[in-house]
Amino acid sequence: VCSKIERKSWAFNNEAVSDRETGLVWELSPSAIRMNWSDSVSTCWQENIGGRGGWHLATIEELSTLVDRTGSP
């Protein structure tokens, strides 16, 4: 999920990854099922990942933090 190993740590019973730089927590194995926006929002809200609920669909700004713009591997 994160481009640099020191930037991430496991969270919520190893079902999520915490990005230490942004403070965001990402589901480790998100669903690959295609859904419309409304169903995606509802599905995220109902998720229980590592015993935690209340998840939300990532915003464009949150997704952009996953992009490594430095060009390094």
Backbone as XML, in Angstrom:
<?xml version="1.0"?>
<chain id="A" units="angstrom">
  <residue number="1" name="VAL">
    <atom name="N" x="0.830" y="-1.188" z="0.000"/>
    <atom name="CA" x="0.000" y="0.000" z="0.000"/>
    <atom name="C" x="0.869" y="1.244" z="0.000"/>
  </residue>
  <residue number="2" name="CYS">
    <atom name="N" x="1.883" y="1.277" z="0.823"/>
    <atom name="CA" x="2.758" y="2.442" z="0.890"/>
    <atom name="C" x="4.053" y="2.134" z="0.157"/>
  </residue>
  <residue number="3" name="SER">
    <atom name="N" x="4.653" y="3.144" z="-0.399"/>
    <atom name="CA" x="5.820" y="2.924" z="-1.232"/>
    <atom name="C" x="7.094" y="2.644" z="-0.440"/>
  </residue>
  <residue number="4" name="LYS">
    <atom name="N" x="7.166" y="3.090" z="0.788"/>
    <atom name="CA" x="8.374" y="2.895" z="1.582"/>
    <atom name="C" x="8.044" y="2.123" z="2.834"/>
  </residue>
  <residue number="5" name="ILE">
    <atom name="N" x="8.796" y="1.062" z="3.101"/>
    <atom name="CA" x="8.508" y="0.153" z="4.211"/>
    <atom name="C" x="8.483" y="0.867" z="5.555"/>
  </residue>
  <residue number="6" name="GLU">
    <atom name="N" x="9.329" y="1.852" z="5.767"/>
    <atom name="CA" x="9.367" y="2.534" z="7.065"/>
    <atom name="C" x="8.153" y="3.441" z="7.262"/>
  </residue>
  <residue number="7" name="ARG">
    <atom name="N" x="7.413" y="3.663" z="6.228"/>
    <atom name="CA" x="6.253" y="4.544" z="6.286"/>
    <atom name="C" x="5.000" y="3.826" z="6.779"/>
  </residue>
  <residue number="8" name="LYS">
    <atom name="N" x="4.992" y="2.511" z="6.802"/>
    <atom name="CA" x="3.766" y="1.798" z="7.150"/>
    <atom name="C" x="3.930" y="0.931" z="8.382"/>
  </residue>
  <residue number="9" name="SER">
    <atom name="N" x="2.814" y="0.627" z="9.006"/>
    <atom name="CA" x="2.792" y="-0.320" z="10.115"/>
    <atom name="C" x="1.448" y="-1.030" z="10.075"/>
  </residue>
  <residue number="10" name="TRP">
    <atom name="N" x="1.432" y="-2.253" z="10.560"/>
    <atom name="CA" x="0.208" y="-3.048" z="10.553"/>
    <atom name="C" x="-0.733" y="-2.528" z="11.625"/>
  </residue>
  <residue number="11" name="ALA">
    <atom name="N" x="-2.021" y="-2.637" z="11.354"/>
    <atom name="CA" x="-3.029" y="-2.159" z="12.295"/>
    <atom name="C" x="-4.231" y="-3.096" z="12.299"/>
  </residue>
  <residue number="12" name="PHE">
    <atom name="N" x="-4.991" y="-3.040" z="13.360"/>
    <atom name="CA" x="-6.255" y="-3.754" z="13.467"/>
    <atom name="C" x="-6.126" y="-5.231" z="13.103"/>
  </residue>
  <residue number="13" name="ASN">
    <atom name="N" x="-5.381" y="-5.963" z="13.913"/>
    <atom name="CA" x="-5.219" y="-7.412" z="13.733"/>
    <atom name="C" x="-4.658" y="-7.785" z="12.362"/>
  </residue>
  <residue number="14" name="ASN">
    <atom name="N" x="-3.751" y="-6.985" z="11.855"/>
    <atom name="CA" x="-3.117" y="-7.207" z="10.555"/>
    <atom name="C" x="-4.106" y="-7.223" z="9.396"/>
  </residue>
  <residue number="15" name="GLU">
    <atom name="N" x="-5.248" y="-6.577" z="9.562"/>
    <atom name="CA" x="-6.233" y="-6.468" z="8.489"/>
    <atom name="C" x="-6.188" y="-5.099" z="7.814"/>
  </residue>
  <residue number="16" name="ALA">
    <atom name="N" x="-5.335" y="-4.210" z="8.335"/>
    <atom name="CA" x="-5.210" y="-2.870" z="7.778"/>
    <atom name="C" x="-3.761" y="-2.405" z="7.903"/>
  </residue>
  <residue number="17" name="VAL">
    <atom name="N" x="-3.436" y="-1.374" z="7.137"/>
    <atom name="CA" x="-2.092" y="-0.799" z="7.156"/>
    <atom name="C" x="-2.218" y="0.675" z="7.510"/>
  </residue>
  <residue number="18" name="SER">
    <atom name="N" x="-1.438" y="1.101" z="8.481"/>
    <atom name="CA" x="-1.434" y="2.496" z="8.909"/>
    <atom name="C" x="-0.280" y="3.221" z="8.229"/>
  </residue>
  <residue number="19" name="ASP">
    <atom name="N" x="-0.571" y="4.332" z="7.589"/>
    <atom name="CA" x="0.441" y="5.153" z="6.939"/>
    <atom name="C" x="0.917" y="6.182" z="7.962"/>
  </residue>
  <residue number="20" name="ARG">
    <atom name="N" x="2.128" y="6.012" z="8.447"/>
    <atom name="CA" x="2.654" y="6.887" z="9.500"/>
    <atom name="C" x="2.818" y="8.327" z="9.051"/>
  </residue>
  <residue number="21" name="GLU">
    <atom name="N" x="3.018" y="8.540" z="7.772"/>
    <atom name="CA" x="3.221" y="9.900" z="7.269"/>
    <atom name="C" x="1.914" y="10.699" z="7.236"/>
  </residue>
  <residue number="22" name="THR">
    <atom name="N" x="0.829" y="10.057" z="6.804"/>
    <atom name="CA" x="-0.444" y="10.769" z="6.656"/>
    <atom name="C" x="-1.412" y="10.527" z="7.804"/>
  </residue>
  <residue number="23" name="GLY">
    <atom name="N" x="-1.202" y="9.430" z="8.555"/>
    <atom name="CA" x="-2.124" y="9.062" z="9.611"/>
    <atom name="C" x="-3.332" y="8.289" z="9.104"/>
  </residue>
  <residue number="24" name="LEU">
    <atom name="N" x="-3.394" y="8.043" z="7.792"/>
    <atom name="CA" x="-4.507" y="7.298" z="7.215"/>
    <atom name="C" x="-4.323" y="5.809" z="7.447"/>
  </residue>
  <residue number="25" name="VAL">
    <atom name="N" x="-5.425" y="5.085" z="7.542"/>
    <atom name="CA" x="-5.403" y="3.635" z="7.696"/>
    <atom name="C" x="-6.127" y="3.040" z="6.503"/>
  </residue>
  <residue number="26" name="TRP">
    <atom name="N" x="-5.470" y="2.069" z="5.851"/>
    <atom name="CA" x="-5.999" y="1.458" z="4.637"/>
    <atom name="C" x="-6.288" y="-0.017" z="4.861"/>
  </residue>
  <residue number="27" name="GLU">
    <atom name="N" x="-7.407" y="-0.484" z="4.329"/>
    <atom name="CA" x="-7.739" y="-1.903" z="4.372"/>
    <atom name="C" x="-6.682" y="-2.676" z="3.601"/>
  </residue>
  <residue number="28" name="LEU">
    <atom name="N" x="-6.174" y="-3.760" z="4.179"/>
    <atom name="CA" x="-5.101" y="-4.522" z="3.557"/>
    <atom name="C" x="-5.561" y="-5.237" z="2.297"/>
  </residue>
  <residue number="29" name="SER">
    <atom name="N" x="-6.756" y="-5.822" z="2.308"/>
    <atom name="CA" x="-7.260" y="-6.577" z="1.157"/>
    <atom name="C" x="-8.645" y="-6.077" z="0.764"/>
  </residue>
  <residue number="30" name="PRO">
    <atom name="N" x="-8.714" y="-4.930" z="0.096"/>
    <atom name="CA" x="-10.025" y="-4.403" z="-0.282"/>
    <atom name="C" x="-10.690" y="-5.276" z="-1.339"/>
  </residue>
  <residue number="31" name="SER">
    <atom name="N" x="-11.991" y="-5.206" z="-1.416"/>
    <atom name="CA" x="-12.760" y="-5.964" z="-2.394"/>
    <atom name="C" x="-12.464" y="-5.469" z="-3.804"/>
  </residue>
  <residue number="32" name="ALA">
    <atom name="N" x="-12.453" y="-6.389" z="-4.759"/>
    <atom name="CA" x="-12.245" y="-6.036" z="-6.166"/>
    <atom name="C" x="-13.564" y="-6.019" z="-6.929"/>
  </residue>
  <residue number="33" name="ILE">
    <atom name="N" x="-14.678" y="-6.141" z="-6.211"/>
    <atom name="CA" x="-15.991" y="-6.141" z="-6.846"/>
    <atom name="C" x="-16.348" y="-4.721" z="-7.272"/>
  </residue>
  <residue number="34" name="ARG">
    <atom name="N" x="-16.762" y="-4.560" z="-8.539"/>
    <atom name="CA" x="-17.156" y="-3.242" z="-9.031"/>
    <atom name="C" x="-18.526" y="-2.873" z="-8.488"/>
  </residue>
  <residue number="35" name="MET">
    <atom name="N" x="-18.643" y="-1.637" z="-8.016"/>
    <atom name="CA" x="-19.908" y="-1.120" z="-7.487"/>
    <atom name="C" x="-20.068" y="0.316" z="-7.926"/>
  </residue>
  <residue number="36" name="ASN">
    <atom name="N" x="-21.306" y="0.780" z="-7.891"/>
    <atom name="CA" x="-21.503" y="2.202" z="-8.138"/>
    <atom name="C" x="-21.103" y="2.965" z="-6.875"/>
  </residue>
  <residue number="37" name="TRP">
    <atom name="N" x="-21.034" y="4.291" z="-6.988"/>
    <atom name="CA" x="-20.541" y="5.113" z="-5.885"/>
    <atom name="C" x="-21.389" y="4.932" z="-4.626"/>
  </residue>
  <residue number="38" name="SER">
    <atom name="N" x="-22.696" y="4.968" z="-4.770"/>
    <atom name="CA" x="-23.590" y="4.863" z="-3.627"/>
    <atom name="C" x="-23.411" y="3.534" z="-2.886"/>
  </residue>
  <residue number="39" name="ASP">
    <atom name="N" x="-23.330" y="2.435" z="-3.632"/>
    <atom name="CA" x="-23.127" y="1.124" z="-3.010"/>
    <atom name="C" x="-21.752" y="1.040" z="-2.341"/>
  </residue>
  <residue number="40" name="SER">
    <atom name="N" x="-20.759" y="1.674" z="-2.943"/>
    <atom name="CA" x="-19.407" y="1.671" z="-2.372"/>
    <atom name="C" x="-19.376" y="2.398" z="-1.034"/>
  </residue>
  <residue number="41" name="VAL">
    <atom name="N" x="-20.033" y="3.538" z="-0.972"/>
    <atom name="CA" x="-20.106" y="4.309" z="0.272"/>
    <atom name="C" x="-20.779" y="3.483" z="1.358"/>
  </residue>
  <residue number="42" name="SER">
    <atom name="N" x="-21.900" y="2.868" z="1.015"/>
    <atom name="CA" x="-22.654" y="2.058" z="1.969"/>
    <atom name="C" x="-21.843" y="0.845" z="2.436"/>
  </residue>
  <residue number="43" name="THR">
    <atom name="N" x="-21.182" y="0.166" z="1.504"/>
    <atom name="CA" x="-20.379" y="-1.008" z="1.837"/>
    <atom name="C" x="-19.241" y="-0.640" z="2.778"/>
  </residue>
  <residue number="44" name="CYS">
    <atom name="N" x="-18.556" y="0.462" z="2.503"/>
    <atom name="CA" x="-17.453" y="0.898" z="3.374"/>
    <atom name="C" x="-17.967" y="1.181" z="4.778"/>
  </residue>
  <residue number="45" name="TRP">
    <atom name="N" x="-19.091" y="1.865" z="4.881"/>
    <atom name="CA" x="-19.642" y="2.229" z="6.182"/>
    <atom name="C" x="-19.986" y="0.985" z="6.999"/>
  </residue>
  <residue number="46" name="GLN">
    <atom name="N" x="-20.404" y="-0.092" z="6.322"/>
    <atom name="CA" x="-20.814" y="-1.313" z="7.005"/>
    <atom name="C" x="-19.653" y="-2.271" z="7.285"/>
  </residue>
  <residue number="47" name="GLU">
    <atom name="N" x="-18.484" y="-2.004" z="6.738"/>
    <atom name="CA" x="-17.320" y="-2.875" z="6.928"/>
    <atom name="C" x="-16.939" y="-2.987" z="8.401"/>
  </residue>
  <residue number="48" name="ASN">
    <atom name="N" x="-16.431" y="-4.139" z="8.769"/>
    <atom name="CA" x="-15.848" y="-4.362" z="10.088"/>
    <atom name="C" x="-14.476" y="-4.964" z="9.826"/>
  </residue>
  <residue number="49" name="ILE">
    <atom name="N" x="-13.461" y="-4.142" z="9.900"/>
    <atom name="CA" x="-12.087" y="-4.549" z="9.577"/>
    <atom name="C" x="-11.275" y="-4.550" z="10.857"/>
  </residue>
  <residue number="50" name="GLY">
    <atom name="N" x="-10.791" y="-5.712" z="11.238"/>
    <atom name="CA" x="-10.006" y="-5.826" z="12.456"/>
    <atom name="C" x="-10.770" y="-5.413" z="13.694"/>
  </residue>
  <residue number="51" name="GLY">
    <atom name="N" x="-12.099" y="-5.622" z="13.676"/>
    <atom name="CA" x="-12.913" y="-5.254" z="14.821"/>
    <atom name="C" x="-13.310" y="-3.793" z="14.861"/>
  </residue>
  <residue number="52" name="ARG">
    <atom name="N" x="-12.993" y="-3.055" z="13.808"/>
    <atom name="CA" x="-13.330" y="-1.624" z="13.750"/>
    <atom name="C" x="-14.350" y="-1.358" z="12.666"/>
  </residue>
  <residue number="53" name="GLY">
    <atom name="N" x="-15.329" y="-0.532" z="12.969"/>
    <atom name="CA" x="-16.334" y="-0.135" z="11.999"/>
    <atom name="C" x="-16.203" y="1.337" z="11.678"/>
  </residue>
  <residue number="54" name="GLY">
    <atom name="N" x="-17.158" y="1.856" z="10.909"/>
    <atom name="CA" x="-17.173" y="3.283" z="10.600"/>
    <atom name="C" x="-16.190" y="3.698" z="9.523"/>
  </residue>
  <residue number="55" name="TRP">
    <atom name="N" x="-15.878" y="2.811" z="8.616"/>
    <atom name="CA" x="-14.952" y="3.132" z="7.530"/>
    <atom name="C" x="-15.649" y="4.016" z="6.503"/>
  </residue>
  <residue number="56" name="HIS">
    <atom name="N" x="-14.860" y="4.724" z="5.689"/>
    <atom name="CA" x="-15.449" y="5.542" z="4.629"/>
    <atom name="C" x="-14.686" y="5.325" z="3.328"/>
  </residue>
  <residue number="57" name="LEU">
    <atom name="N" x="-15.364" y="5.608" z="2.227"/>
    <atom name="CA" x="-14.753" y="5.518" z="0.913"/>
    <atom name="C" x="-13.707" y="6.621" z="0.798"/>
  </residue>
  <residue number="58" name="ALA">
    <atom name="N" x="-12.523" y="6.263" z="0.346"/>
    <atom name="CA" x="-11.426" y="7.230" z="0.251"/>
    <atom name="C" x="-11.760" y="8.365" z="-0.716"/>
  </residue>
  <residue number="59" name="THR">
    <atom name="N" x="-11.340" y="9.566" z="-0.342"/>
    <atom name="CA" x="-11.503" y="10.727" z="-1.214"/>
    <atom name="C" x="-10.357" y="10.755" z="-2.221"/>
  </residue>
  <residue number="60" name="ILE">
    <atom name="N" x="-10.490" y="11.583" z="-3.229"/>
    <atom name="CA" x="-9.422" y="11.759" z="-4.222"/>
    <atom name="C" x="-8.140" y="12.205" z="-3.526"/>
  </residue>
  <residue number="61" name="GLU">
    <atom name="N" x="-8.269" y="13.113" z="-2.568"/>
    <atom name="CA" x="-7.094" y="13.611" z="-1.852"/>
    <atom name="C" x="-6.410" y="12.492" z="-1.059"/>
  </residue>
  <residue number="62" name="GLU">
    <atom name="N" x="-7.206" y="11.645" z="-0.413"/>
    <atom name="CA" x="-6.637" y="10.529" z="0.345"/>
    <atom name="C" x="-5.962" y="9.525" z="-0.590"/>
  </residue>
  <residue number="63" name="LEU">
    <atom name="N" x="-6.601" y="9.225" z="-1.713"/>
    <atom name="CA" x="-6.002" y="8.294" z="-2.679"/>
    <atom name="C" x="-4.692" y="8.836" z="-3.236"/>
  </residue>
  <residue number="64" name="SER">
    <atom name="N" x="-4.604" y="10.137" z="-3.418"/>
    <atom name="CA" x="-3.387" y="10.730" z="-3.990"/>
    <atom name="C" x="-2.173" y="10.554" z="-3.081"/>
  </residue>
  <residue number="65" name="THR">
    <atom name="N" x="-2.390" y="10.296" z="-1.783"/>
    <atom name="CA" x="-1.256" y="10.091" z="-0.880"/>
    <atom name="C" x="-0.569" y="8.753" z="-1.129"/>
  </residue>
  <residue number="66" name="LEU">
    <atom name="N" x="-1.209" y="7.866" z="-1.881"/>
    <atom name="CA" x="-0.623" y="6.558" z="-2.183"/>
    <atom name="C" x="0.357" y="6.609" z="-3.346"/>
  </residue>
  <residue number="67" name="VAL">
    <atom name="N" x="0.350" y="7.710" z="-4.094"/>
    <atom name="CA" x="1.204" y="7.846" z="-5.271"/>
    <atom name="C" x="2.585" y="8.315" z="-4.863"/>
  </residue>
  <residue number="68" name="ASP">
    <atom name="N" x="3.614" y="7.575" z="-5.300"/>
    <atom name="CA" x="5.000" y="7.960" z="-5.036"/>
    <atom name="C" x="5.480" y="8.844" z="-6.182"/>
  </residue>
  <residue number="69" name="ARG">
    <atom name="N" x="5.535" y="10.125" z="-5.940"/>
    <atom name="CA" x="5.922" y="11.067" z="-6.994"/>
    <atom name="C" x="7.435" y="11.256" z="-7.109"/>
  </residue>
  <residue number="70" name="THR">
    <atom name="N" x="8.213" y="10.590" z="-6.267"/>
    <atom name="CA" x="9.666" y="10.735" z="-6.328"/>
    <atom name="C" x="10.277" y="9.926" z="-7.469"/>
  </residue>
  <residue number="71" name="GLY">
    <atom name="N" x="9.557" y="8.924" z="-7.950"/>
    <atom name="CA" x="10.080" y="8.103" z="-9.029"/>
    <atom name="C" x="11.017" y="7.023" z="-8.563"/>
  </residue>
  <residue number="72" name="SER">
    <atom name="N" x="11.286" y="6.939" z="-7.245"/>
    <atom name="CA" x="12.177" y="5.889" z="-6.739"/>
    <atom name="C" x="11.379" y="4.629" z="-6.450"/>
  </residue>
  <residue number="73" name="PRO">
    <atom name="N" x="12.007" y="3.459" z="-6.615"/>
    <atom name="CA" x="11.298" y="2.189" z="-6.414"/>
    <atom name="C" x="10.916" y="1.939" z="-4.974"/>
  </residue>
</chain>
